[in-house]
Amino acid sequence: MSSEPTRPGRMKCVLFDVDGTLIDAVSNQREVWRTWAERFGLDADEVYRVALRTRPTETFAQVAADRDPRECLATLHELEDEDVRSGVYAAFDGASELLHGLPLTSWALVTSNYEHRVRGRFLRTGLPMPGVIVDAAAVEEGKPSPAPYLLAAEQLGAEPGDCLVIEDAPSGVRSGLCAGMTVWGVNAAAAVEGVDRHFVSLREAVPHILAFVSDSHGNAAA
């Protein structure tokens, strides 16, 4: 959390996580990992339990240590790309209203996924695309490192202390906090440790996010 108050005239920005925050992809992720596990003759439920807690390369090391990790990753990417083309996606309630209500230069996406998949999902759900997307290929260290959120702020021309991070996952929350930003949690019954504010749903947070940005954009976000 930043202790420095925003000075008048400085632009405030919102940095959004994607999966679990703007787009509900839980069923898609479960199906991708189920198919991946079947390809390698593994127990799908166990694989998914591990995948929820770890990055893909760490998952492979735990559940398929005898397999070539490059083959494991290539298969996962193939399945994820196919899911973007044919899977059923839904934006969380309030996501469209929120993103359309923000000035285009005031927000960015910060995701552990890849940009082409994010674009595919946004196209499927009708959500608008921002000018700045920081994906897994953009930084050497992903969340919980502060690098992704710091890069997004830099590309928007904003100071970290003027940025609001919207997250649903502990690693993303840590990433935003370590970057010196304000972090609000959404789409969870209980607050993730460290968040500055917690909202059970994205819908509940919408007016507060719009108000955060409107302070520096006049009526642009109204």
Rosetta silent file (secondary structure, phi, psi, omega in degrees, C-alpha in Angstrom):
SEQUENCE: MSSEPTRPGRMKCVLFDVDGTLIDAVSNQREVWRTWAERFGLDADEVYRVALRTRPTETFAQVAADRDPRECLATLHELEDEDVRSGVYAAFDGASELLHGLPLTSWALVTSNYEHRVRGRFLRTGLPMPGVIVDAAAVEEGKPSPAPYLLAAEQLGAEPGDCLVIEDAPSGVRSGLCAGMTVWGVNAAAAVEGVDRHFVSLREAVPHILAFVSDSHGNAAA
SCORE:     score description
SCORE:     0.000 S_00000001
   1 L     0.000  134.137 -179.762    0.000    0.000    0.000 S_00000001
   2 L   -81.213  136.880  178.279    1.378    3.415   -0.887 S_00000001
   3 L   -95.004   -6.325 -177.839    1.684    5.905    1.955 S_00000001
   4 L   -89.787  119.950  179.193    2.115    8.860   -0.408 S_00000001
   5 L   -67.828  149.479  178.511   -1.147   10.691   -1.159 S_00000001
   6 L   -72.370  128.447  179.127   -1.922   11.404   -4.781 S_00000001
   7 L   -79.248  147.110  179.212   -1.185   15.024   -5.678 S_00000001
   8 L   -55.354  138.466  177.719   -3.862   16.972   -7.558 S_00000001
   9 L    91.791  -15.124  178.326   -3.521   16.646  -11.303 S_00000001
  10 L   -82.352  139.585 -175.534   -1.678   13.350  -11.244 S_00000001
  11 L   -76.872  131.981  173.598   -3.322   10.603  -13.251 S_00000001
  12 L   -97.307  142.470 -178.308   -4.727    7.624  -11.402 S_00000001
  13 E  -131.943  156.155  177.437   -4.763    4.262  -13.168 S_00000001
  14 E  -118.302  129.958 -179.878   -6.305    0.852  -12.616 S_00000001
  15 E  -114.274  117.175 -173.553   -4.377   -2.328  -13.327 S_00000001
  16 E  -104.044  132.792  159.473   -6.531   -5.428  -13.709 S_00000001
  17 L   -69.083  164.806 -176.345   -5.710   -9.066  -13.379 S_00000001
  18 L  -108.973  -73.015 -176.305   -7.746  -11.060  -15.937 S_00000001
  19 E   -67.169  124.230 -179.570   -8.658  -14.652  -15.023 S_00000001
  20 L    90.388  -14.259 -179.402  -10.755  -14.717  -11.881 S_00000001
  21 L  -110.809  -54.749  177.679  -11.017  -10.936  -11.818 S_00000001
  22 L  -103.447  -34.543 -178.009  -12.630   -9.848  -15.103 S_00000001
  23 E  -122.069  133.953  177.799  -13.274  -13.224  -16.749 S_00000001
  24 E   -85.669  103.325 -175.961  -14.555  -16.383  -15.090 S_00000001
  25 L  -118.188   15.432 -175.803  -12.244  -19.076  -16.441 S_00000001
  26 H   -60.061  -48.718 -178.243  -12.349  -21.635  -13.619 S_00000001
  27 H   -65.727  -34.618  178.034  -14.291  -24.270  -15.565 S_00000001
  28 H   -65.854  -44.766  179.532  -12.076  -23.722  -18.609 S_00000001
  29 H   -63.174  -41.060  179.267   -8.906  -24.171  -16.597 S_00000001
  30 H   -63.091  -41.974 -179.055  -10.255  -27.310  -14.976 S_00000001
  31 H   -67.713  -40.458  178.027  -11.198  -28.790  -18.369 S_00000001
  32 H   -60.980  -46.274 -179.229   -7.808  -27.941  -19.903 S_00000001
  33 H   -69.481  -32.130  176.668   -5.958  -29.624  -17.054 S_00000001
  34 H   -62.836  -46.791  179.353   -8.327  -32.627  -17.153 S_00000001
  35 H   -65.443  -40.505  177.922   -7.570  -33.158  -20.837 S_00000001
  36 H   -59.458  -46.194 -179.241   -3.858  -32.581  -20.239 S_00000001
  37 H   -61.812  -41.157  179.521   -3.832  -35.208  -17.460 S_00000001
  38 H   -64.105  -37.408  178.532   -5.619  -37.733  -19.669 S_00000001
  39 H   -59.423  -33.702 -177.016   -3.030  -37.199  -22.414 S_00000001
  40 L  -104.393    9.981  176.732   -0.308  -38.239  -19.985 S_00000001
  41 L    67.336   35.964 -176.403   -2.271  -40.968  -18.211 S_00000001
  42 L  -112.835  163.203  178.536   -2.479  -39.075  -14.912 S_00000001
  43 L   -73.740  117.482 -173.118   -5.194  -38.565  -12.314 S_00000001
  44 H   -64.048  -41.041 -178.683   -7.041  -35.424  -13.392 S_00000001
  45 H   -64.582  -41.997  179.492   -8.241  -34.416   -9.923 S_00000001
  46 H   -67.090  -41.633  178.491   -4.752  -34.661   -8.434 S_00000001
  47 H   -60.125  -44.562 -178.238   -3.205  -32.763  -11.325 S_00000001
  48 H   -66.528  -37.673  177.751   -5.717  -29.945  -10.951 S_00000001
  49 H   -59.886  -41.321  179.262   -5.151  -29.721   -7.184 S_00000001
  50 H   -70.859  -42.746 -177.074   -1.436  -29.225   -7.831 S_00000001
  51 H   -62.168  -30.465  179.463   -1.993  -26.851  -10.753 S_00000001
  52 H   -66.299  -25.452 -174.266   -4.100  -24.550   -8.586 S_00000001
  53 H  -102.647  -13.973 -170.783   -1.132  -23.964   -6.261 S_00000001
  54 L  -133.667  165.398  172.682    1.811  -23.883   -8.658 S_00000001
  55 L   -75.922  158.089 -176.169    3.050  -22.564  -11.970 S_00000001
  56 H   -51.679  -45.591 -178.658    2.869  -25.003  -14.906 S_00000001
  57 H   -63.247  -33.986  177.361    6.558  -25.953  -14.829 S_00000001
  58 H   -71.623  -35.778  176.628    6.270  -26.657  -11.102 S_00000001
  59 H   -62.001  -46.296  179.972    3.135  -28.703  -11.724 S_00000001
  60 H   -58.798  -42.138 -177.560    4.946  -30.821  -14.309 S_00000001
  61 H   -63.462  -31.040 -178.086    7.816  -31.430  -11.887 S_00000001
  62 H   -85.911  -40.003 -172.056    5.394  -32.701   -9.239 S_00000001
  63 H  -103.264  -16.499 -177.513    2.945  -34.770  -11.260 S_00000001
  64 L  -144.092   53.053 -175.257    4.984  -35.822  -14.314 S_00000001
  65 L   -62.194  -23.541 -178.082    8.608  -35.753  -13.243 S_00000001
  66 L   -88.621    1.234 -178.379    9.493  -38.526  -15.699 S_00000001
  67 L  -102.299  155.456  176.349    8.172  -36.573  -18.694 S_00000001
  68 L   -68.593  117.327 -177.727    9.938  -34.014  -20.858 S_00000001
  69 H   -60.658  -27.655  177.847    8.809  -30.644  -19.447 S_00000001
  70 H   -67.648  -39.101  176.597    8.991  -29.134  -22.930 S_00000001
  71 H   -66.750  -40.467  178.539    6.501  -31.709  -24.188 S_00000001
  72 H   -60.314  -44.575 -177.609    4.308  -31.077  -21.148 S_00000001
  73 H   -70.100  -40.369  179.267    4.291  -27.344  -21.770 S_00000001
  74 H   -61.594  -41.051  178.463    3.706  -27.665  -25.508 S_00000001
  75 H   -65.247  -42.992  179.085    0.677  -29.875  -24.860 S_00000001
  76 H   -61.576  -44.994  179.659   -0.693  -27.453  -22.280 S_00000001
  77 H   -63.272  -38.445  177.771   -0.294  -24.501  -24.656 S_00000001
  78 H   -60.859  -44.735 -178.715   -2.012  -26.446  -27.438 S_00000001
  79 H   -69.046  -37.772  179.448   -4.980  -27.196  -25.188 S_00000001
  80 H   -67.756  -39.817  178.094   -5.189  -23.630  -23.894 S_00000001
  81 H   -65.557  -39.060  177.986   -5.159  -22.199  -27.396 S_00000001
  82 H   -65.877  -37.393  179.266   -7.894  -24.590  -28.462 S_00000001
  83 H   -64.326  -37.610  177.537   -9.944  -23.600  -25.421 S_00000001
  84 H   -61.418  -37.234 -178.409   -9.711  -19.929  -26.412 S_00000001
  85 H   -75.769  -36.224 -170.331  -11.113  -20.841  -29.828 S_00000001
  86 H  -122.451  -11.500 -177.057  -13.879  -23.186  -28.723 S_00000001
  87 L   -73.217  163.948  178.202  -14.429  -22.845  -24.967 S_00000001
  88 L   -99.047  122.741 -178.277  -17.348  -21.053  -23.349 S_00000001
  89 L  -120.309  154.031  176.075  -16.337  -17.905  -21.478 S_00000001
  90 E  -140.264  135.575  172.996  -18.218  -15.396  -19.353 S_00000001
  91 E   -81.053  146.280  177.030  -17.190  -11.990  -18.069 S_00000001
  92 L   -65.674  148.250  178.736  -17.974  -11.319  -14.426 S_00000001
  93 L   -54.962  128.622  179.323  -21.011   -9.164  -13.780 S_00000001
  94 L    98.463  -16.391 -175.890  -19.993   -5.522  -13.963 S_00000001
  95 H   -62.865  -46.777 -177.939  -16.844   -6.065  -16.047 S_00000001
  96 H   -64.273  -48.151  178.518  -18.231   -4.610  -19.278 S_00000001
  97 H   -57.778  -43.529 -178.237  -19.782   -1.570  -17.598 S_00000001
  98 H   -63.548  -52.966 -176.083  -16.565   -0.943  -15.671 S_00000001
  99 H   -67.086  -37.762  176.808  -14.134   -1.174  -18.574 S_00000001
 100 H   -69.613  -22.073 -178.969  -16.330    0.838  -20.913 S_00000001
 101 H   -87.048   -6.743 -179.205  -16.660    3.468  -18.187 S_00000001
 102 L   -98.345  140.014  172.925  -12.920    4.012  -17.793 S_00000001
 103 L   -58.007  137.823 -173.694  -10.857    6.342  -20.003 S_00000001
 104 H   -57.549  -31.990 -177.565   -8.808    4.130  -22.320 S_00000001
 105 H   -84.413    3.628 -174.156   -5.520    5.626  -21.131 S_00000001
 106 H  -105.724    2.582 -177.168   -6.328    4.972  -17.473 S_00000001
 107 E  -146.560  158.960 -178.927   -6.231    1.178  -17.314 S_00000001
 108 E  -147.587  163.354  174.247   -4.208   -1.868  -18.282 S_00000001
 109 E  -106.145  136.193  178.255   -4.313   -5.649  -18.061 S_00000001
 110 E  -129.042  106.555 -170.000   -1.633   -7.515  -16.106 S_00000001
 111 L  -130.766  150.504  174.159   -1.877  -11.252  -16.646 S_00000001
 112 L   -86.268   -1.819  176.924    0.140  -14.422  -16.160 S_00000001
 113 L   -89.768 -168.424 -179.429   -1.405  -15.669  -19.402 S_00000001
 114 L  -109.547  148.425 -171.685   -0.369  -14.695  -22.937 S_00000001
 115 H   -57.312  -40.188 -177.209   -1.687  -11.696  -24.839 S_00000001
 116 H   -64.688  -31.763  177.589   -3.135  -13.629  -27.780 S_00000001
 117 H   -73.380  -40.136  178.025   -5.264  -15.706  -25.395 S_00000001
 118 H   -61.410  -44.590  178.832   -6.436  -12.651  -23.512 S_00000001
 119 H   -61.241  -40.142  178.281   -7.416  -10.979  -26.774 S_00000001
 120 H   -63.433  -41.650 -179.650   -9.302  -14.098  -27.807 S_00000001
 121 H   -69.491  -39.759  179.023  -11.209  -14.240  -24.538 S_00000001
 122 H   -66.272  -37.429  177.293  -12.045  -10.548  -24.608 S_00000001
 123 H   -63.005  -40.681 -179.233  -13.295  -10.893  -28.165 S_00000001
 124 H   -67.635  -31.476 -175.256  -15.509  -13.797  -27.114 S_00000001
 125 H  -100.412   -5.065  177.905  -16.958  -11.880  -24.156 S_00000001
 126 L    78.634   14.558  178.625  -17.267   -8.465  -25.815 S_00000001
 127 L   -80.366  145.883  178.842  -14.962   -6.694  -23.383 S_00000001
 128 L   -74.488  150.741  178.633  -12.958   -3.702  -24.681 S_00000001
 129 L   -98.146  138.698  176.141   -9.183   -3.987  -25.048 S_00000001
 130 L   -85.403  175.653  177.495   -6.839   -1.445  -23.467 S_00000001
 131 L   -81.349  -18.933 -177.019   -3.705   -0.035  -25.048 S_00000001
 132 L  -120.720  123.253  173.540   -1.446   -1.687  -22.462 S_00000001
 133 E  -130.978  121.121  174.393   -1.276   -5.428  -21.775 S_00000001
 134 E  -104.863  112.600 -176.770    1.519   -6.914  -19.682 S_00000001
 135 L  -112.452 -171.719 -175.820    1.538  -10.681  -20.212 S_00000001
 136 L   -63.480  -26.512 -178.215    3.759  -13.621  -19.271 S_00000001
 137 L   -84.290  -10.486 -173.597    6.163  -12.885  -22.126 S_00000001
 138 L   -84.199  -18.815 -176.493    6.661   -9.247  -21.143 S_00000001
 139 L  -134.346  151.674  178.030    8.595   -9.850  -17.915 S_00000001
 140 L   -77.095  -31.584  179.263   11.238  -12.290  -16.736 S_00000001
 141 L  -118.380  122.772  178.144    9.584  -12.654  -13.334 S_00000001
 142 L   -88.866 -174.750  175.993    5.839  -13.028  -13.037 S_00000001
 143 L   -56.462  137.916   16.474    3.560  -12.569  -10.044 S_00000001
 144 L   -89.661    9.212  172.599    4.210  -12.434   -7.073 S_00000001
 145 L   -60.409  146.554  177.356    7.166  -10.348   -8.280 S_00000001
 146 L   -74.247   -9.209 -173.198    6.243   -6.660   -8.538 S_00000001
 147 H   -52.578  -47.038 -177.675    7.748   -6.540  -12.060 S_00000001
 148 H   -60.693  -44.364 -178.316    4.494   -7.012  -14.056 S_00000001
 149 H   -71.915  -34.911  176.803    2.610   -4.261  -12.254 S_00000001
 150 H   -65.357  -37.893  178.646    5.568   -1.883  -12.293 S_00000001
 151 H   -66.202  -41.486  179.102    5.919   -2.362  -16.047 S_00000001
 152 H   -62.065  -43.170  178.633    2.221   -1.639  -16.593 S_00000001
 153 H   -62.130  -43.121  179.505    2.464    1.583  -14.577 S_00000001
 154 H   -60.751  -43.614 -178.113    5.524    2.636  -16.541 S_00000001
 155 H   -69.366  -26.350  176.665    3.807    2.007  -19.861 S_00000001
 156 H   -85.050  -11.552 -177.690    0.786    4.047  -18.753 S_00000001
 157 L    76.130   28.911 -177.551    3.048    6.855  -17.557 S_00000001
 158 L  -113.478  151.559  173.696    1.741    6.592  -13.993 S_00000001
 159 L   -78.513  143.684  179.338    3.486    6.525  -10.627 S_00000001
 160 H   -53.111  -37.611 -179.302    3.052    3.265   -8.664 S_00000001
 161 H   -68.044  -12.697  178.699    1.473    5.190   -5.799 S_00000001
 162 H  -101.276    9.902 -176.177   -1.248    6.408   -8.149 S_00000001
 163 E  -107.602  139.604  174.824   -2.191    2.909   -9.314 S_00000001
 164 E  -110.423  123.637  178.474   -5.013    0.701   -8.087 S_00000001
 165 E   -99.358  132.582  177.007   -4.587   -3.051   -8.588 S_00000001
 166 E  -112.760  117.492 -171.961   -7.699   -5.261   -8.857 S_00000001
 167 E  -138.558  163.317  173.912   -6.919   -8.899   -8.045 S_00000001
 168 L  -125.240  -12.501 -171.807   -8.466  -12.134   -6.876 S_00000001
 169 L  -116.239  147.432 -179.670   -5.405  -14.265   -6.101 S_00000001
 170 H   -55.397  -41.638 -178.291   -2.776  -14.136   -3.320 S_00000001
 171 H   -64.940  -37.918  178.112    0.173  -14.056   -5.740 S_00000001
 172 H   -70.066  -38.675  176.921   -1.310  -11.097   -7.602 S_00000001
 173 H   -61.064  -46.089  178.708   -2.102   -9.275   -4.382 S_00000001
 174 H   -61.442  -40.229  179.498    1.509   -9.689   -3.223 S_00000001
 175 H   -58.941  -47.786 -179.538    2.723   -8.486   -6.618 S_00000001
 176 H   -66.291  -42.073 -179.937    0.700   -5.279   -6.395 S_00000001
 177 H   -65.383  -41.223  179.234    1.606   -4.583   -2.792 S_00000001
 178 H   -66.605  -23.427  177.643    5.316   -5.128   -3.450 S_00000001
 179 L   -81.374   -3.297  179.313    5.025   -2.649   -6.327 S_00000001
 180 L    81.192   26.369 -176.473    3.864   -0.002   -3.858 S_00000001
 181 L  -108.569  161.817  171.800    0.320    0.137   -5.174 S_00000001
 182 E   -77.746  136.351 -176.681   -3.117    0.104   -3.579 S_00000001
 183 E  -126.704  124.776  173.737   -4.682   -3.361   -3.953 S_00000001
 184 E  -112.053  137.950  178.505   -8.360   -4.247   -3.821 S_00000001
 185 E   -99.933  144.369  179.605   -9.544   -7.840   -3.815 S_00000001
 186 L  -137.471  164.621  171.170  -12.652   -9.069   -5.618 S_00000001
 187 L    61.007   41.889  176.104  -14.649  -12.235   -6.308 S_00000001
 188 L  -149.961  144.044 -179.144  -13.920  -14.070   -3.069 S_00000001
 189 L   -66.864  -36.858 -179.540  -15.959  -14.716    0.043 S_00000001
 190 L  -116.818  148.866 -178.438  -13.008  -13.891    2.293 S_00000001
 191 L   -69.832  138.518  172.035  -10.389  -11.187    1.852 S_00000001
 192 L   -72.144  139.834 -177.448   -6.941  -12.175    0.598 S_00000001
 193 L   -56.157  129.812  174.387   -4.305  -11.261    3.171 S_00000001
 194 L   101.280  -17.421 -175.813   -2.916   -7.766    2.668 S_00000001
 195 L   -64.696  148.214  179.154   -5.628   -6.187    0.476 S_00000001
 196 L   -79.451  -31.510  173.737   -6.541   -2.586    1.228 S_00000001
 197 E  -145.304  151.538 -179.680  -10.217   -3.224    0.481 S_00000001
 198 E  -127.542  135.362  176.289  -12.213   -6.365   -0.164 S_00000001
 199 L  -127.070  132.513 -178.839  -15.323   -6.840   -2.305 S_00000001
 200 L   -62.419  -32.192 -179.507  -17.217  -10.127   -2.499 S_00000001
 201 L  -136.252  159.645  174.276  -17.897   -9.484   -6.181 S_00000001
 202 H   -63.725  -40.060  179.875  -16.536   -7.337   -8.989 S_00000001
 203 H   -53.002  -43.135 -179.119  -20.009   -5.821   -9.377 S_00000001
 204 H   -63.079  -30.898 -175.569  -19.812   -4.486   -5.818 S_00000001
 205 H   -84.725  -17.873 -171.424  -16.471   -2.822   -6.575 S_00000001
 206 H   -50.939  -54.666 -176.791  -17.476   -1.099   -9.855 S_00000001
 207 H   -63.437  -30.836 -179.212  -18.625    2.303   -8.508 S_00000001
 208 H   -72.958  -36.724  177.646  -15.628    2.537   -6.195 S_00000001
 209 H   -68.056  -43.857  178.551  -13.157    1.787   -9.009 S_00000001
 210 H   -62.125  -38.148  179.483  -14.791    4.377  -11.274 S_00000001
 211 H   -67.946  -36.787  178.850  -14.667    6.928   -8.455 S_00000001
 212 H   -58.414  -44.273 -177.729  -10.969    6.230   -7.873 S_00000001
 213 H   -78.079  -35.658 -175.048  -10.141    7.145  -11.467 S_00000001
 214 H   -64.158  -20.720  178.843  -12.622   10.012  -11.835 S_00000001
 215 H   -59.571  -31.358 -177.358  -10.725   11.991   -9.189 S_00000001
 216 H  -110.080   -2.054 -179.147   -7.982   12.668  -11.752 S_00000001
 217 H  -119.313   14.989 -179.457  -10.027   12.569  -14.974 S_00000001
 218 L    62.863 -126.761 -178.588  -12.858   14.916  -14.096 S_00000001
 219 L   -95.488    9.911 -174.088  -16.086   13.581  -15.546 S_00000001
 220 L   -63.711  -31.602 -178.105  -14.376   11.268  -18.067 S_00000001
 221 L   -97.138    3.098 -178.399  -15.163    8.148  -16.091 S_00000001
 222 L   -74.047    0.000    0.000  -18.662    9.223  -15.090 S_00000001
